[in-house]
Amino acid sequence: MILVTGATGRVGYHLMEALADAHADVAAMVRVEARAADLPGTPQHVVASFDDPPPAEVLRRFDRVFLLSPAIEEQAELETVFIDALLAAGHGPHVVKMAADGFADPGCEVRFMLSHRQVAAHLEAVGLPVTYLAPALYMEDLLALADRIRDQATVSVPAGHGRVGFVAASDVAAVAARVLTSPGHEGATYVVTGPEALRFKDVAARISAVFARDVDYTDQPADRARELMVAAGLSPWQADGNLELFDWIRQGGADTVTATIRELTGADARPVEDWLDDARASFLVPVPGLPRSVF
């Protein structure tokens, strides 16, 4: 049986869809009971959180655990608490841990990657079987730029000419579903990217083509980017982490392209034009609650 944490998020929700299609025996961990009613299929659910994990008798039911938590300052601490709860239950499930492209590179000092490396070190120390999924930046992160694209016809981020292998959350979920429902993945790290590495200038050109309007790219000064992120509600820790991420992009750290999606799912990775076309309404009309974790 599979336990999915982060089930209501952008990857987790698509993962629940994919597991329902695969007729997998799955339960979602939700913080609030009502959130389970909106999940795809008819999954079981467990009301718990990372800092208040399910009791041992519940955790012992699961053979595989999808581990996904928000990119916040306490991420490593919270995931460690949850992993220790798995161990205390006297059970050794296969953990499929969501990380990020670059987390396995010891030269990458982005704080989000460091958090994932801390969790990976703990998993190695306790000896649980584990598979790491390391996706590139999500295409969905571009939604955080929607207001500026709509109002100012510009993509403005401090990324220079760095390239990113943007990937659709649904593709990452498809890979996760495959790993969770098939044998032979223990010890593997799968870097999951889209079909090409794009500069933000290229992204602006694709937006222009799909939306039939001229959208430019501006290499935004880092201090201005931080000011806008904090004003939008990001914590100083998140804003500084985003600047570290953009500097890593500028230096060429995010220009990886892999064939992981095709190799594991048999389907081609979704191109950004296709994703933009489906997300058109979100760029044309203001939508509350757009992601703030990146940009």
C-alpha positions as a LaTeX table, in Angstrom:
\begin{tabular}{lrrr}
\hline
Residue & $x$ (\AA) & $y$ (\AA) & $z$ (\AA) \\
\hline
Met1 & 0.00 & 0.00 & 0.00 \\
Ile2 & 1.19 & 3.53 & $-0.84$ \\
Leu3 & 1.07 & 6.60 & 1.42 \\
Val4 & 1.19 & 9.94 & $-0.42$ \\
Thr5 & 2.21 & 13.04 & 1.49 \\
Gly6 & 1.69 & 16.42 & $-0.17$ \\
Ala7 & $-1.32$ & 14.89 & $-1.90$ \\
Thr8 & $-3.20$ & 18.17 & $-2.37$ \\
Gly9 & $-0.28$ & 20.03 & $-4.00$ \\
Arg10 & 0.49 & 20.48 & $-7.67$ \\
Val11 & 2.54 & 17.27 & $-8.00$ \\
Gly12 & 0.66 & 15.33 & $-5.34$ \\
Tyr13 & $-2.74$ & 15.93 & $-6.91$ \\
His14 & $-1.54$ & 14.73 & $-10.33$ \\
Leu15 & 0.09 & 11.76 & $-8.59$ \\
Met16 & $-3.22$ & 10.82 & $-6.98$ \\
Glu17 & $-4.80$ & 10.95 & $-10.46$ \\
Ala18 & $-2.09$ & 8.70 & $-11.90$ \\
Leu19 & $-2.34$ & 6.21 & $-9.03$ \\
Ala20 & $-6.11$ & 6.11 & $-9.39$ \\
Asp21 & $-5.67$ & 5.32 & $-13.10$ \\
Ala22 & $-3.24$ & 2.55 & $-12.14$ \\
His23 & $-5.78$ & 1.13 & $-9.62$ \\
Ala24 & $-3.12$ & 1.37 & $-6.91$ \\
Asp25 & $-3.92$ & 0.81 & $-3.25$ \\
Val26 & $-3.24$ & 4.31 & $-1.94$ \\
Ala27 & $-3.91$ & 6.61 & 1.00 \\
Ala28 & $-3.35$ & 10.36 & 1.16 \\
Met29 & $-2.00$ & 12.13 & 4.22 \\
Val30 & $-4.00$ & 15.33 & 4.73 \\
Arg31 & $-3.82$ & 17.90 & 7.47 \\
Val32 & $-7.57$ & 18.58 & 7.41 \\
Glu33 & $-10.21$ & 15.88 & 6.84 \\
Ala34 & $-12.18$ & 17.99 & 4.34 \\
Arg35 & $-9.23$ & 18.17 & 1.93 \\
Ala36 & $-9.50$ & 14.43 & 1.25 \\
Ala37 & $-12.93$ & 14.85 & $-0.36$ \\
Asp38 & $-11.46$ & 16.72 & $-3.33$ \\
Leu39 & $-8.80$ & 14.14 & $-4.22$ \\
Pro40 & $-9.04$ & 12.10 & $-7.44$ \\
Gly41 & $-10.41$ & 8.59 & $-7.31$ \\
Thr42 & $-11.62$ & 7.13 & $-4.04$ \\
Pro43 & $-8.44$ & 6.96 & $-1.96$ \\
Gln44 & $-8.21$ & 6.23 & 1.72 \\
His45 & $-6.83$ & 9.07 & 3.80 \\
Val46 & $-4.92$ & 9.69 & 7.02 \\
Val47 & $-5.32$ & 12.94 & 8.96 \\
Ala48 & $-1.82$ & 13.86 & 10.11 \\
Ser49 & 1.10 & 16.19 & 9.38 \\
Phe50 & 4.88 & 16.07 & 9.22 \\
Asp51 & 5.25 & 17.42 & 12.74 \\
Asp52 & 2.41 & 15.20 & 14.00 \\
Pro53 & 2.84 & 11.95 & 12.03 \\
Pro54 & 0.34 & 9.09 & 11.94 \\
Pro55 & 0.59 & 6.56 & 14.78 \\
Ala56 & 2.81 & 3.52 & 14.41 \\
Glu57 & $-0.05$ & 1.11 & 13.76 \\
Val58 & $-1.11$ & 3.23 & 10.81 \\
Leu59 & 2.38 & 3.71 & 9.37 \\
Arg60 & 3.01 & $-0.05$ & 9.46 \\
Arg61 & 0.31 & $-0.49$ & 6.78 \\
Phe62 & 2.41 & 1.18 & 4.08 \\
Asp63 & 5.01 & $-0.50$ & 1.92 \\
Arg64 & 5.87 & 2.68 & $-0.02$ \\
Val65 & 5.81 & 6.32 & 1.02 \\
Phe66 & 5.90 & 9.35 & $-1.27$ \\
Leu67 & 7.70 & 12.08 & 0.70 \\
Leu68 & 6.95 & 15.65 & $-0.38$ \\
Ser69 & 6.84 & 18.73 & 1.83 \\
Pro70 & 6.85 & 22.50 & 1.18 \\
Ala71 & 10.13 & 24.33 & 0.50 \\
Ile72 & 10.19 & 26.17 & 3.82 \\
Glu73 & 12.96 & 26.84 & 6.32 \\
Glu74 & 11.86 & 23.91 & 8.50 \\
Gln75 & 11.64 & 21.40 & 5.64 \\
Ala76 & 14.60 & 19.22 & 6.63 \\
Glu77 & 13.52 & 19.16 & 10.27 \\
Leu78 & 9.93 & 18.22 & 9.44 \\
Glu79 & 10.86 & 15.45 & 7.00 \\
Thr80 & 13.36 & 14.07 & 9.51 \\
Val81 & 10.63 & 13.90 & 12.17 \\
Phe82 & 8.43 & 11.97 & 9.73 \\
Ile83 & 11.23 & 9.58 & 8.74 \\
Asp84 & 11.96 & 8.89 & 12.40 \\
Ala85 & 8.27 & 8.08 & 12.90 \\
Leu86 & 8.53 & 5.48 & 10.13 \\
Leu87 & 11.53 & 3.95 & 11.90 \\
Ala88 & 9.86 & 4.03 & 15.30 \\
Ala89 & 6.94 & 2.10 & 13.83 \\
Gly90 & 9.35 & $-0.79$ & 13.31 \\
His91 & 8.78 & $-0.72$ & 9.60 \\
Gly92 & 11.08 & $-0.12$ & 6.64 \\
Pro93 & 9.01 & 1.13 & 3.71 \\
His94 & 10.51 & 2.21 & 0.39 \\
Val95 & 10.63 & 6.02 & 0.49 \\
Val96 & 10.27 & 7.96 & $-2.76$ \\
Lys97 & 11.69 & 11.35 & $-1.81$ \\
Met98 & 10.95 & 14.47 & $-3.83$ \\
Ala99 & 14.04 & 16.64 & $-4.06$ \\
Ala100 & 15.12 & 19.10 & $-6.79$ \\
Asp101 & 17.48 & 19.22 & $-9.73$ \\
Gly102 & 20.88 & 20.10 & $-8.29$ \\
Phe103 & 20.39 & 18.63 & $-4.81$ \\
Ala104 & 22.90 & 15.85 & $-5.48$ \\
Asp105 & 25.57 & 18.33 & $-6.68$ \\
Pro106 & 27.79 & 19.13 & $-3.69$ \\
Gly107 & 28.82 & 22.35 & $-5.42$ \\
Cys108 & 25.25 & 23.68 & $-5.44$ \\
Glu109 & 24.78 & 25.86 & $-2.35$ \\
Val110 & 21.14 & 26.87 & $-2.94$ \\
Arg111 & 19.47 & 26.52 & 0.46 \\
Phe112 & 16.56 & 24.50 & $-0.94$ \\
Met113 & 19.05 & 21.92 & $-2.23$ \\
Leu114 & 20.89 & 21.89 & 1.10 \\
Ser115 & 17.63 & 21.00 & 2.87 \\
His116 & 17.14 & 18.02 & 0.56 \\
Arg117 & 20.75 & 16.93 & 1.10 \\
Gln118 & 20.24 & 17.00 & 4.88 \\
Val119 & 17.22 & 14.70 & 4.52 \\
Ala120 & 19.13 & 12.43 & 2.12 \\
Ala121 & 21.98 & 12.14 & 4.66 \\
His122 & 19.48 & 11.11 & 7.33 \\
Leu123 & 17.85 & 8.55 & 5.06 \\
Glu124 & 21.26 & 7.08 & 4.28 \\
Ala125 & 22.17 & 6.96 & 7.97 \\
Val126 & 19.00 & 5.08 & 8.97 \\
Gly127 & 19.17 & 2.70 & 6.02 \\
Leu128 & 15.66 & 2.99 & 4.59 \\
Pro129 & 15.35 & 1.98 & 0.91 \\
Val130 & 14.97 & 5.21 & $-1.05$ \\
Thr131 & 14.53 & 6.63 & $-4.54$ \\
Tyr132 & 15.07 & 10.32 & $-5.25$ \\
Leu133 & 13.12 & 12.32 & $-7.80$ \\
Ala134 & 14.91 & 15.56 & $-8.70$ \\
Pro135 & 12.71 & 17.68 & $-10.98$ \\
Ala136 & 13.76 & 20.85 & $-12.75$ \\
Leu137 & 11.80 & 24.04 & $-12.12$ \\
Tyr138 & 8.13 & 23.47 & $-12.78$ \\
Met139 & 6.32 & 25.09 & $-15.67$ \\
Glu140 & 3.69 & 25.92 & $-13.05$ \\
Asp141 & 6.22 & 28.26 & $-11.41$ \\
Leu142 & 5.75 & 30.54 & $-14.41$ \\
Leu143 & 2.25 & 31.30 & $-13.10$ \\
Ala144 & 3.91 & 33.52 & $-10.49$ \\
Leu145 & 4.84 & 35.82 & $-13.39$ \\
Ala146 & 1.29 & 35.97 & $-14.75$ \\
Asp147 & 0.37 & 39.40 & $-13.39$ \\
Arg148 & 3.48 & 41.06 & $-14.81$ \\
Ile149 & 3.05 & 39.31 & $-18.14$ \\
Arg150 & $-0.57$ & 40.40 & $-18.34$ \\
Asp151 & $-0.07$ & 43.99 & $-17.14$ \\
Gln152 & 3.42 & 44.84 & $-18.41$ \\
Ala153 & 4.03 & 42.30 & $-21.20$ \\
Thr154 & 7.32 & 41.30 & $-19.64$ \\
Val155 & 9.04 & 38.33 & $-18.03$ \\
Ser156 & 11.27 & 39.94 & $-15.42$ \\
Val157 & 13.56 & 37.76 & $-13.30$ \\
Pro158 & 17.27 & 37.90 & $-12.31$ \\
Ala159 & 18.26 & 34.86 & $-14.38$ \\
Gly160 & 20.59 & 36.37 & $-16.97$ \\
His161 & 20.91 & 34.04 & $-19.95$ \\
Gly162 & 20.81 & 30.88 & $-17.87$ \\
Arg163 & 18.75 & 27.97 & $-19.15$ \\
Val164 & 16.20 & 25.83 & $-17.30$ \\
Gly165 & 14.79 & 22.42 & $-18.26$ \\
Phe166 & 11.24 & 23.41 & $-17.23$ \\
Val167 & 9.04 & 20.39 & $-16.54$ \\
Ala168 & 5.27 & 19.99 & $-16.15$ \\
Ala169 & 4.10 & 18.86 & $-12.71$ \\
Ser170 & 1.92 & 16.21 & $-14.35$ \\
Asp171 & 5.01 & 14.67 & $-15.97$ \\
Val172 & 6.82 & 14.54 & $-12.63$ \\
Ala173 & 3.76 & 12.88 & $-11.12$ \\
Ala174 & 3.73 & 10.28 & $-13.91$ \\
Val175 & 7.34 & 9.39 & $-13.11$ \\
Ala176 & 6.54 & 9.19 & $-9.39$ \\
Ala177 & 3.58 & 6.90 & $-10.09$ \\
Arg178 & 5.78 & 4.59 & $-12.12$ \\
Val179 & 8.42 & 4.40 & $-9.39$ \\
Leu180 & 5.80 & 3.78 & $-6.70$ \\
Thr181 & 4.07 & 0.97 & $-8.61$ \\
Ser182 & 6.99 & $-0.96$ & $-10.13$ \\
Pro183 & 10.07 & $-2.70$ & $-8.72$ \\
Gly184 & 13.73 & $-1.98$ & $-9.23$ \\
His185 & 14.13 & 1.69 & $-8.32$ \\
Glu186 & 15.78 & 1.50 & $-4.89$ \\
Gly187 & 18.96 & 3.58 & $-4.71$ \\
Ala188 & 18.24 & 5.49 & $-7.92$ \\
Thr189 & 18.17 & 9.26 & $-8.40$ \\
Tyr190 & 16.04 & 10.38 & $-11.33$ \\
Val191 & 16.54 & 13.92 & $-12.62$ \\
Val192 & 13.24 & 14.84 & $-14.29$ \\
Thr193 & 13.18 & 17.63 & $-16.88$ \\
Gly194 & 11.19 & 18.87 & $-19.81$ \\
Pro195 & 12.25 & 18.32 & $-23.42$ \\
Glu196 & 14.60 & 21.33 & $-23.67$ \\
Ala197 & 16.52 & 23.87 & $-21.62$ \\
Leu198 & 15.15 & 27.36 & $-22.17$ \\
Arg199 & 16.38 & 30.83 & $-21.28$ \\
Phe200 & 13.72 & 33.06 & $-19.78$ \\
Lys201 & 14.12 & 35.06 & $-22.99$ \\
Asp202 & 13.03 & 31.92 & $-24.85$ \\
Val203 & 10.10 & 31.51 & $-22.46$ \\
Ala204 & 9.00 & 35.07 & $-23.25$ \\
Ala205 & 9.17 & 34.25 & $-26.97$ \\
Arg206 & 7.05 & 31.10 & $-26.48$ \\
Ile207 & 4.50 & 33.10 & $-24.48$ \\
Ser208 & 4.42 & 35.69 & $-27.29$ \\
Ala209 & 3.75 & 32.98 & $-29.87$ \\
Val210 & 1.09 & 31.14 & $-27.87$ \\
Phe211 & $-0.76$ & 34.25 & $-26.66$ \\
Ala212 & $-0.27$ & 36.26 & $-29.89$ \\
Arg213 & 1.16 & 39.29 & $-28.10$ \\
Asp214 & 4.67 & 40.68 & $-27.71$ \\
Val215 & 6.21 & 39.74 & $-24.36$ \\
Asp216 & 9.80 & 40.77 & $-23.59$ \\
Tyr217 & 12.38 & 39.49 & $-21.12$ \\
Thr218 & 14.10 & 41.76 & $-18.61$ \\
Asp219 & 17.10 & 40.59 & $-16.58$ \\
Gln220 & 15.92 & 42.02 & $-13.29$ \\
Pro221 & 18.42 & 43.37 & $-10.72$ \\
Ala222 & 18.67 & 41.02 & $-7.74$ \\
Asp223 & 17.93 & 43.70 & $-5.14$ \\
Arg224 & 14.76 & 44.72 & $-6.98$ \\
Ala225 & 13.70 & 41.08 & $-7.29$ \\
Arg226 & 14.13 & 40.56 & $-3.55$ \\
Glu227 & 12.14 & 43.70 & $-2.78$ \\
Leu228 & 9.24 & 42.51 & $-4.93$ \\
Met229 & 9.28 & 38.99 & $-3.52$ \\
Val230 & 9.14 & 40.20 & 0.08 \\
Ala231 & 6.38 & 42.68 & $-0.83$ \\
Ala232 & 4.44 & 39.77 & $-2.36$ \\
Gly233 & 4.53 & 37.90 & 0.94 \\
Leu234 & 7.60 & 35.65 & 0.74 \\
Ser235 & 9.65 & 35.35 & 3.90 \\
Pro236 & 13.19 & 36.78 & 3.79 \\
Trp237 & 14.46 & 33.18 & 3.94 \\
Gln238 & 12.45 & 32.22 & 0.84 \\
Ala239 & 13.36 & 35.41 & $-1.04$ \\
Asp240 & 17.08 & 34.93 & $-0.38$ \\
Gly241 & 16.77 & 31.29 & $-1.40$ \\
Asn242 & 15.16 & 32.32 & $-4.66$ \\
Leu243 & 18.05 & 34.70 & $-5.36$ \\
Glu244 & 20.48 & 31.84 & $-4.72$ \\
Leu245 & 18.44 & 29.74 & $-7.13$ \\
Phe246 & 18.52 & 32.42 & $-9.83$ \\
Asp247 & 22.27 & 32.85 & $-9.40$ \\
Trp248 & 22.65 & 29.08 & $-9.87$ \\
Ile249 & 20.56 & 29.37 & $-13.04$ \\
Arg250 & 22.71 & 32.29 & $-14.28$ \\
Gln251 & 25.82 & 30.15 & $-13.79$ \\
Gly252 & 24.40 & 27.34 & $-15.96$ \\
Gly253 & 23.47 & 24.97 & $-13.12$ \\
Ala254 & 19.90 & 24.35 & $-14.31$ \\
Asp255 & 20.53 & 23.66 & $-18.00$ \\
Thr256 & 20.17 & 19.87 & $-17.63$ \\
Val257 & 17.92 & 17.93 & $-20.01$ \\
Thr258 & 17.22 & 14.23 & $-19.40$ \\
Ala259 & 15.15 & 11.49 & $-21.03$ \\
Thr260 & 13.80 & 10.27 & $-17.68$ \\
Ile261 & 10.15 & 10.87 & $-18.51$ \\
Arg262 & 10.25 & 8.87 & $-21.73$ \\
Glu263 & 12.42 & 6.13 & $-20.20$ \\
Leu264 & 10.13 & 5.57 & $-17.21$ \\
Thr265 & 6.68 & 6.36 & $-18.62$ \\
Gly266 & 7.02 & 5.76 & $-22.37$ \\
Ala267 & 5.58 & 9.22 & $-23.09$ \\
Asp268 & 7.35 & 12.34 & $-24.31$ \\
Ala269 & 7.95 & 15.19 & $-21.88$ \\
Arg270 & 5.44 & 17.96 & $-22.32$ \\
Pro271 & 6.74 & 21.04 & $-24.21$ \\
Val272 & 6.24 & 24.45 & $-22.65$ \\
Glu273 & 4.05 & 25.64 & $-25.55$ \\
Asp274 & 1.56 & 22.87 & $-24.86$ \\
Trp275 & 1.48 & 23.68 & $-21.16$ \\
Leu276 & 1.09 & 27.43 & $-21.86$ \\
Asp277 & $-1.84$ & 26.77 & $-24.15$ \\
Asp278 & $-3.65$ & 24.82 & $-21.42$ \\
Ala279 & $-2.78$ & 27.47 & $-18.81$ \\
Arg280 & $-3.88$ & 30.36 & $-21.03$ \\
Ala281 & $-6.78$ & 31.46 & $-18.80$ \\
Ser282 & $-4.51$ & 31.83 & $-15.75$ \\
Phe283 & $-2.31$ & 34.29 & $-17.65$ \\
Leu284 & $-5.22$ & 36.30 & $-19.06$ \\
Val285 & $-7.38$ & 36.69 & $-15.92$ \\
Pro286 & $-6.15$ & 37.43 & $-12.38$ \\
Val287 & $-6.24$ & 34.27 & $-10.28$ \\
Pro288 & $-5.95$ & 34.37 & $-6.47$ \\
Gly289 & $-3.52$ & 32.05 & $-4.74$ \\
Leu290 & $-0.90$ & 31.72 & $-7.47$ \\
Pro291 & 2.35 & 30.06 & $-6.31$ \\
Arg292 & 4.78 & 32.23 & $-4.36$ \\
Ser293 & 7.57 & 29.72 & $-3.67$ \\
Val294 & 9.57 & 30.72 & $-6.75$ \\
Phe295 & 9.98 & 34.17 & $-8.38$ \\
\hline
\end{tabular}
